[in-house]
Amino acid sequence: MAEEVELKLALADEHQSRFLRHPLLRQAVARHVEPLDNIYYDTANLALYRRGIALRLRRRGREWLQTVKLAGSSAAGLSSRPEWETPYAGHFDFSSIDDAGLRQWLQRPMLLARIVPVCETRFRRVTWKFAAAPGAVLLTLDRGWIIANGRREAISEVELELAGAPVHAIFGIASQLAQRISLTPSVLSKAERGYRLHRGVAPAPVKAGAMALAADMAPLEAFRHIAMSCLEHLQQNHHGALTSDDPEYIHQMRVAARRMRAALRLFAPVLPVPLIASLRTPLVALATQLGRARDLDVLLDEIANPVLRALPNEPRLPALAGDITNRRYAARAEAIALLAAPDYGRNLLAALESLHPAPATGAVTLPLRSFASERLRRLRKKLRWLAATASIDDPASLHALRIATKRLRYALEFFSPLAPKHALDGPLKHLAGVQDTLGQLNDLTNAGALLMDCAGEDPRLREAVTLIGGWHGPRYARLLESIVPELGRLARLRLPRLAAG
């Protein structure tokens, strides 16, 4: 069995020629070009896919190679997974797999009889080999197509694979390339993309996934897993944000950045200062730009447009909505430019490198459960105090309560694997509902200043702002009324104890 460790990066089509002219490539000790045809196999009901197994035949010249890969571990483009590669002699042969359970499962006659092709990849691969003592790093550029069920997607990606070299060697080469080229960590393998084409799964915004924590982890190691999950969440929505008009992609990227910042704050007592700086600094500009685009999305879709639909004959509203739309397009264009720039990919690569290998944990003796319990107690205490002192006549107090609610909710989501099954479902649902209500109040509170900025000195547009404010007045009053009983509930909030194991 071999252990494949690689970093997969998406390469913008318009940067392919720039990549090929990069001076770093001249430092390679070897270069090789070959066309590669690959066929991925599974059963009709995707039995292998559901177990995290990829079965591939690859043609190299006149020979075919059989490869079996397991899902292994993967986060934000960096993956490590076991694989078994053997010559193909006209039939599948799994006898060389040294994982007895996997070998026996694959060798079942009923399974073998049902295996059929599900997708193909055809691409041209250029490989450069770089010396990196005690081994080497293989840099590949793949350009071609993924094909399934009569549909196809373009391939334009770079991979850096370890060949006996340490992990930091990958990032050393990647960071040099990213100085002038747009390279961003890619979270989907060619096989995963092929399966999506085969299944006809349309791209869609992705929400944050579950955490993979264990009670015996050190807090620093737990933070590493959480931070990698946040970066994965960010990158799962990156391509959609660049190519789709759906504003939810940018919103989910904003959520990912906010969750990362929340994790940094939550784990700050045990994090090295350089690690905090390396992760927080690139988030500031990203969160600011994505936040501006999201604010204008909300202003148009949830504040202005409902009034336009309710009052279609009001002549003052379309002009104001038009100005908001222009600003929205400008903010989105700025956000896309930021996400497409080399700086974005370079910052993500720096963040990934800071998390690999995991920070040293030798000096940490505090168990994760104890650390999590103490941090949750602090967050709950602050939330309860803010709820007890908040007033519906004081928007600033409600804003502070919203922030505290969000931070406790994120912390509970991060630490949910440490709690008894479903024990946190009730508190999380409660906090999510309160956060949503407070968020709507905050959007309405901030809308006035944003609308007035759009209106400028035009008296008719200012009248439109007044009209929008009046139309939303009853809704604002209902939201305030609904939050009153929640203040008491939050002030008495109790959380279940984390599980001992």
For each residue, the residues with C-beta under 8 A, 3 or more apart:
1: 82 83 84 97 98 99
2: 82 83 84 85
3: 80 81 82 83
4: 69 72 79 80 81 82 83 161
5: 78 79 80 161 162 167 170
6: 78 79 159 160 161 162 170
7: 77 78 79 159 160 161 170 171 174 185 352
8: 77 78 79 157 158 159 185 186 189
9: 77 157 158 159 160 174 183 184 185 186 345
10: 156 157 183 184 185 186 239
11: 15 16 19 141 156 157 158 181 182 183
12: 15 16 156 181 182 340
13: 16 154 156
14:
15: 11 12 18 19 181 182 183
16: 11 12 13 19 20 141 143 156
17: 20 21
18: 15 21 22 180 181
19: 11 15 16 22 141 158 177 181
20: 16 17 25 141
21: 17 18
22: 18 19 25 177 180 181
23: 26 27
24: 27 173 176 177
25: 20 22 28 31 128 139
26: 23
27: 23 24 130
28: 25 31 128 129 130 139
29: 129 130 131 136
30: 128 129
31: 25 28 126 127 128 129
32: 126 127 129
33: 124 125 126 127
34: 60 124 125 127
35: 122 123 124 125
36: 58 59 60 121 122 123 124 125 142 144
37: 58 59 120 121 122
38: 56 57 58 59 120 121 122 190
39: 56 57 117 119 120
40: 54 55 56 117 118 119 120 121 191 194 195
41: 48 55 56 57 92 115 116 117 118
42: 46 47 48 49 55 115 116 118 195
43: 46 47 48 111 114 115 116
44: 114 116
45:
46: 42 43 49 50 118 195 199
47: 42 43 50 51 111 114
48: 41 42 43 51 53 54 55
49: 42 46 52 53 54 195
50: 46 47
51: 47 48 105
52: 49 70 71
53: 48 49 68 69 70 71 102 106
54: 40 48 49 67 68 69 70 189 191
55: 40 41 42 48 66 67 68 92 106 115
56: 38 39 40 41 66 67 68 69 191
57: 38 39 41 64 65 66 67 88
58: 36 37 38 64 65 67
59: 36 37 38 63 64
60: 34 36 63 64 65
61:
62:
63: 59 60 87 88
64: 57 58 59 60 87 88
65: 57 58 60 85 86 87 88
66: 55 56 57 85 86 87 88 92 93
67: 54 55 56 57 58 83 84 85
68: 53 54 55 56 83 84 94 97 102 106
69: 4 53 54 56 72 81 82 83 191
70: 52 53 54 81 82 83 102
71: 52 53 74 81
72: 4 69 79 80 81 82
73: 79 80 81
74: 71 78 79 80 81 187
75: 78 79 228 229 231 232
76: 185 187 228 231 232 234 235 348 352
77: 7 8 9 184 185 186 187 235 352
78: 5 6 7 8 74 75 170 185 352 356
79: 4 5 6 7 8 72 73 74 75 189
80: 3 4 5 72 73 74
81: 3 4 69 70 71 72 73 74
82: 1 2 3 4 69 70 72 99
83: 1 2 3 4 67 68 69 70
84: 1 2 67 68 94 96 97 98
85: 2 65 66 67
86: 65 66 93 96
87: 63 64 65 66
88: 57 63 64 65 66 92 93
89: 93
90:
91:
92: 41 55 66 88 106 112 115
93: 66 86 88 89 96
94: 68 84 97 102 103 106 107
95: 103 107
96: 84 86 93
97: 1 68 84 94 102 103 106
98: 1 84 103
99: 1 82 102 103
100: 103 104
101: 104 105
102: 53 68 70 94 97 99 105 106
103: 94 95 97 98 99 100 106 107
104: 100 101 107 108
105: 51 101 102 108 111
106: 53 55 68 92 94 97 102 103 111 112
107: 94 95 103 104 111 112
108: 104 105 111 112
109: 112 113
110: 113 114
111: 43 47 105 106 107 108 114 115
112: 92 106 107 108 109 115
113: 109 110
114: 43 44 47 110 111
115: 41 42 43 55 92 111 112
116: 41 42 43 44
117: 39 40 41 120
118: 40 41 42 46 148 194 195 198
119: 39 40 146 147 148 191 194 195 197 198
120: 37 38 39 40 117 146 147 148 194
121: 36 37 38 40 144 145 146 147 155 190 194
122: 35 36 37 38 144 145 147
123: 35 36 142 143 144 145 155
124: 33 34 35 36 142 143 144
125: 33 34 35 36 140 141 142
126: 31 32 33 140 141
127: 31 32 33 34 138 139 140
128: 25 28 30 31 138 139 140
129: 28 29 30 31 32 136 137 138 139 163
130: 27 28 29 136 137 138 139 169 173
131: 29 136
132: 135 136 137 165 166 169 172
133: 165
134: 164 165
135: 132 162 163 164 165
136: 29 129 130 131 132 163 164 165
137: 129 130 132 160 161 162 163 165 169 170 173
138: 127 128 129 130 159 160 161 163
139: 25 28 127 128 129 130 158 159 160 173
140: 125 126 127 128 158 159 160 161
141: 11 16 19 20 125 126 157 158
142: 36 123 124 125 155 156 157 158 159 190
143: 16 123 124 155 156
144: 36 121 122 123 124 154 155
145: 121 122 123 152 153 154 155
146: 119 120 121 152 153 154 155 190 193 194 197
147: 119 120 121 122 151 152 194 197
148: 118 119 120 151 152 194 195 197 198
149: 197 198 200
150:
151: 147 148 197 200
152: 145 146 147 148 197
153: 145 146 193 197
154: 13 144 145 146
155: 121 123 142 143 144 145 146 190
156: 10 11 12 13 16 142 143
157: 8 9 10 11 141 142 186
158: 8 9 11 19 139 140 141 142 177 183
159: 6 7 8 9 138 139 140 142
160: 6 7 9 137 138 139 140 170 173 174
161: 4 5 6 7 137 138 140
162: 5 6 135 137 165 166 167 169 170
163: 129 135 136 137 138
164: 134 135 136
165: 132 133 134 135 136 137 162 169 170
166: 132 162 169
167: 5 162 170 171 356 357
168: 171 172 353 356
169: 130 132 137 162 165 166 172 173
170: 5 6 7 78 137 160 162 165 167 173 174
171: 7 167 168 174 175 349 352 353 356
172: 132 168 169 175 176
173: 24 130 137 139 160 169 170 176 177
174: 7 9 160 170 171 177 178 183 349
175: 171 172 178 179 346 349 350 353
176: 24 172 173 179
177: 19 22 24 158 173 174 180 181 183
178: 174 175 181 182 183 342 345 346 349
179: 175 176 342 346
180: 18 22 177 342
181: 11 12 15 18 19 22 177 178 342
182: 11 12 15 178 340 341 342 344 345
183: 9 10 11 15 158 174 177 178 342 345 349
184: 9 10 77 235 238 344 345 348
185: 7 8 9 10 76 77 78 231 235 345 348 349 352
186: 8 9 10 77 157 235
187: 74 76 77 232 235 236
188: 192 193 196
189: 8 54 79 192 193
190: 38 121 142 146 155 193 194
191: 40 54 56 69 119 194 195
192: 188 189 195 196
193: 146 153 188 189 190 196 197
194: 40 118 119 120 121 146 147 148 190 191 197 198
195: 40 42 46 49 118 119 148 191 192 198 199
196: 188 192 193 199 201
197: 119 146 147 148 149 151 152 153 193 194 200
198: 118 119 148 149 194 195
199: 46 195 196
200: 149 151 197
201: 196
202:
203: 239 240 244
204: 240
205: 237 240 246 248 249 251 252
206: 209 233 236 237 252
207: 233 252 255
208: 229 230 233 255 256 259 413
209: 206 229 232 233
210: 416 417
211: 225 226 229 413 414 415 416 417
212: 225 229 417
213: 217 222 225 226 368 414 415 417 418
214: 217 368 417
215: 367 368 369 418 498 499 500 501
216: 367 368
217: 213 214 221 222 225 368
218: 221 222 361 364 366 368
219: 222 223 267 270 364 366 368 371
220: 223 224 267 270 271 358 359 360 361 364
221: 217 218 224 225 358 359 361
222: 213 217 218 219 225 226 267 368
223: 219 220 226 227 263 267 270 271 359
224: 220 221 227 228 355 358 359
225: 211 212 213 217 221 222 228 229
226: 211 213 222 223 229 230 263 267 414
227: 223 224 230 231 260 263 279 351 355
228: 75 76 224 225 231 232 355
229: 75 208 209 211 212 225 226 232 233
230: 208 226 227 233 234 256 257 259 260 263
231: 75 76 185 227 228 234 235 256 260 348 351 352 355
232: 75 76 187 209 228 229 235 236
233: 206 207 208 209 229 230 236 237 252 255 256 259
234: 76 230 231 237 238 253 256 257 260 348
235: 76 77 184 185 186 187 231 232 238 348
236: 187 206 232 233 252
237: 205 206 233 234 240 241 249 250 252 253 256
238: 184 234 235 241 242 253 339
239: 10 203 242 243
240: 203 204 205 237 243 244 246 249
241: 237 238 244 249 250 253 335 336 339
242: 238 239 336 339 340
243: 239 240
244: 203 240 241 249
245:
246: 205 240 249
247: 250 251 293 294 297 301 332
248: 205 251 252
249: 205 237 240 241 244 246 252 253
250: 237 241 247 253 254 290 293 294 297 332 335
251: 205 247 248 254 255 294 297
252: 205 206 207 233 236 237 248 249 255 256
253: 234 237 238 241 249 250 256 257 286 290 339
254: 250 251 257 258 287 290 291 294
255: 207 208 233 251 252 258 259
256: 208 230 231 233 234 237 252 253 259 260
257: 230 234 253 254 260 261 283 286 287 290
258: 254 255 261 262 287 406 410
259: 208 230 233 255 256 262 263 410
260: 227 230 231 234 256 257 263 264 279 283
261: 257 258 264 265 280 283 287
262: 258 259 265 266 406 407 410 411
263: 223 226 227 230 259 260 266 267 410 414
264: 260 261 267 268 271 276 279 280
265: 261 262 268 407
266: 262 263 375 379 407 410 411 414
267: 219 220 222 223 226 263 264 270 271
268: 264 265 271 276
269:
270: 219 220 223 267 364 366 371
271: 220 223 264 267 268 275 276 359
272: 275 276 359
273: 276 277
274: 277 278 354
275: 271 272 278 279 354 359
276: 264 268 271 272 273 279 280
277: 273 274 280 281
278: 274 275 281 350 351 354
279: 227 260 264 275 276 282 283 351 354
280: 261 264 276 277 283 284
281: 277 278 284
282: 279 285 286 347 348 350 351
283: 257 260 261 279 280 286 287
284: 280 281 287 288
285: 282 288 289 338
286: 253 257 282 283 289 290 338 344 347
287: 254 257 258 261 283 284 290 291
288: 284 285 291 292
289: 285 286 292 293 331 334 335 338
290: 250 253 254 257 286 287 293 294 335
291: 254 287 288 294 295
292: 288 289 295 296 331 334 335
293: 247 250 289 290 296 297 328 331 332 334 335
294: 247 250 251 254 290 291 297 298
295: 291 292 298 299 446 450
296: 292 293 299 300 324 327 328 331 332 450
297: 247 250 251 293 294 300 301 328
298: 294 295 301 302 303 443
299: 295 296 302 303 304 324 328 447 450 451
300: 296 297 303 304 305 321 324 325 328
301: 247 297 298 305
302: 298 299 305 306 443
303: 298 299 300 306 307 443 444 447 451 468 472
304: 299 300 307 308 317 320 321 324 451 468
305: 300 301 302 308 309 321
306: 302 303 309 310 471
307: 303 304 310 311 314 317 467 468 471 472
308: 304 305 311 312 314 317 318 321
309: 305 306 312
310: 306 307 471
311: 307 308 314 317 467 471
312: 308 309
313:
314: 307 308 311 317 464 467
315: 318
316: 319 320 460 461 463 464 467
317: 304 307 308 311 314 320 321 464 467 468
318: 308 315 321 322
319: 316 322 323 458 460 461 464
320: 304 316 317 323 324 451 454 455 461 464 465 468
321: 300 304 305 308 317 318 324 325
322: 318 319 325 326
323: 319 320 326 327 454 455 461
324: 296 299 300 304 320 321 327 328 451 454
325: 300 321 322 328 329
326: 322 323 329 330
327: 296 323 324 330 331 454
328: 293 296 297 299 300 324 325 331 332
329: 325 326 332 333
330: 326 327 333 334
331: 289 292 293 296 327 328 334 335
332: 247 250 293 296 328 329 335 336
333: 329 330 336 337
334: 289 292 293 330 331 337 338
335: 241 250 289 290 292 293 331 332 338 339
336: 241 242 332 333 339 340
337: 333 334 340 341
338: 285 286 289 334 335 341 343 344
339: 238 241 242 253 335 336 344
340: 12 182 242 336 337 344
341: 182 337 338 344
342: 178 179 180 181 182 183 345 346
343: 338 346 347
344: 182 184 286 338 339 340 341 347 348
345: 9 178 182 183 184 185 342 348 349
346: 175 178 179 342 343 349 350
347: 282 286 343 344 350 351
348: 76 184 185 231 234 235 282 344 345 351 352
349: 171 174 175 178 183 185 345 346 352 353
350: 175 278 282 346 347 353 354
351: 227 231 278 279 282 347 348 354 355
352: 7 76 77 78 171 185 231 348 349 355 356
353: 168 171 175 349 350 356
354: 274 275 278 279 350 351
355: 224 227 228 231 351 352 358
356: 78 167 168 171 352 353
357: 167
358: 220 221 224 355 361
359: 220 221 223 224 271 272 275
360: 220 363
361: 218 220 221 358 364
362:
363: 360
364: 218 219 220 270 361
365:
366: 218 219 270 370 371
367: 215 216 370 371
368: 213 214 215 216 217 218 219 222 371 372 418
369: 215 372 373 418 498 499 500
370: 366 367 373 374
371: 219 270 366 367 368 374 375
372: 368 369 375 376 411 415 418 498
373: 369 370 376 377 497 498
374: 370 371 377 378
375: 266 371 372 378 379 411
376: 372 373 379 380 408 411 412 415 495 498
377: 373 374 380 381
378: 374 375 381 382
379: 266 375 376 382 383 404 407 408 411
380: 376 377 383 384 408 493 495
381: 377 378 384 385
382: 378 379 385 386 404
383: 379 380 386 387 401 404 405 408 490 493
384: 380 381 387 388 490 491 492 493
385: 381 382 388 389
386: 382 383 389 390 397 400 401 404
387: 383 384 390 401 486 487 488 490 491 493
388: 384 385 487 491
389: 385 386 397
390: 386 387 394 397 398 400 401 487
391: 394 397
392: 398 480 483 484
393:
394: 390 391 397 398
395: 398 399 441 442 445
396: 399 400
397: 386 389 390 391 394 400 401
398: 390 392 394 395 401 402 438 441 442 483
399: 395 396 402 403 438 442 445
400: 386 390 396 397 403 404
401: 383 386 387 390 397 398 404 405 438 487 490
402: 398 399 405 406 435 438 439 441 442
403: 399 400 406 407
404: 379 382 383 386 400 401 407 408
405: 383 401 402 408 409 431 434 435 438 490
406: 258 262 402 403 409 410 435
407: 262 265 266 379 403 404 410 411
408: 376 379 380 383 404 405 411 412 431
409: 405 406 412 413 428 431 432 435
410: 258 259 262 263 266 406 407 413 414
411: 262 266 372 375 376 379 407 408 414 415
412: 376 408 409 415 416 424 427 428 431 495
413: 208 211 409 410 416 428
414: 211 213 226 263 266 410 411
415: 211 213 372 376 411 412 418 419 498
416: 210 211 412 413 419 424 428
417: 210 211 212 213 214
418: 213 215 368 369 372 415 498 499
419: 415 416 423 424 496 498 499
420: 423 496 499
421:
422: 425
423: 419 420 496
424: 412 416 419 427 428 495 496
425: 422 428 429
426: 429 430
427: 412 424 430 431 493 495 496
428: 409 412 413 416 424 425 431 432
429: 425 426 432 433
430: 426 427 433 434 489 493
431: 405 408 409 412 427 428 434 435
432: 409 428 429 435 436
433: 429 430 436 437
434: 405 430 431 437 438 483 486 490
435: 402 405 406 409 431 432 438 439
436: 432 433 439 440
437: 433 434 440 441 479 482 483 486
438: 398 399 401 402 405 434 435 441 442 483
439: 402 435 436 442 443
440: 436 437 443 444 479
441: 395 398 402 437 438 444 445 476 479 480 483
442: 395 398 399 402 438 439 445 446
443: 298 302 303 439 440 446 447
444: 303 440 441 447 472 475 476 479
445: 395 399 441 442 448
446: 295 442 443 449 450
447: 299 303 443 444 450 451 468 469 472
448: 445 451 452 465 469
449: 446 452 453
450: 295 296 299 446 447 453 454
451: 299 303 304 320 324 447 448 454 455 465 468 469
452: 448 449 455 462 465
453: 449 450 456
454: 320 323 324 327 450 451 461 465
455: 320 323 451 452 458 461 462 464 465
456: 453 461
457: 462
458: 319 455 461 462
459: 462 463
460: 316 319 463 464
461: 316 319 320 323 454 455 456 458 464 465
462: 452 455 457 458 459 465 466
463: 316 459 460 466 467
464: 314 316 317 319 320 455 460 461 467 468
465: 320 448 451 452 454 455 461 462 468 469
466: 462 463 469 470
467: 307 311 314 316 317 463 464 470 471
468: 303 304 307 317 320 447 451 464 465 471 472
469: 447 448 451 465 466 472 473
470: 466 467 473
471: 306 307 310 311 467 468
472: 303 307 444 447 468 469 475 476
473: 469 470 476 477
474: 477 478
475: 444 472 478 479
476: 441 444 472 473 479 480
477: 473 474 480 481
478: 474 475 481 482
479: 437 440 441 444 475 476 482 483
480: 392 441 476 477 483 484
481: 477 478 484
482: 437 478 479 485 486
483: 392 398 434 437 438 441 479 480 486 487
484: 392 480 481 487 488
485: 482 488 489
486: 387 434 437 482 483 489 490
487: 387 388 390 401 483 484 490 491
488: 387 484 485 491 492
489: 430 485 486 492 493
490: 383 384 387 401 405 434 486 487 493
491: 384 387 388 487 488
492: 384 488 489
493: 380 383 384 387 427 430 489 490
494:
495: 376 380 412 424 427
496: 419 420 423 424 427
497: 373
498: 215 369 372 373 376 415 418 419
499: 215 369 418 419 420
500: 215 369
501: 215
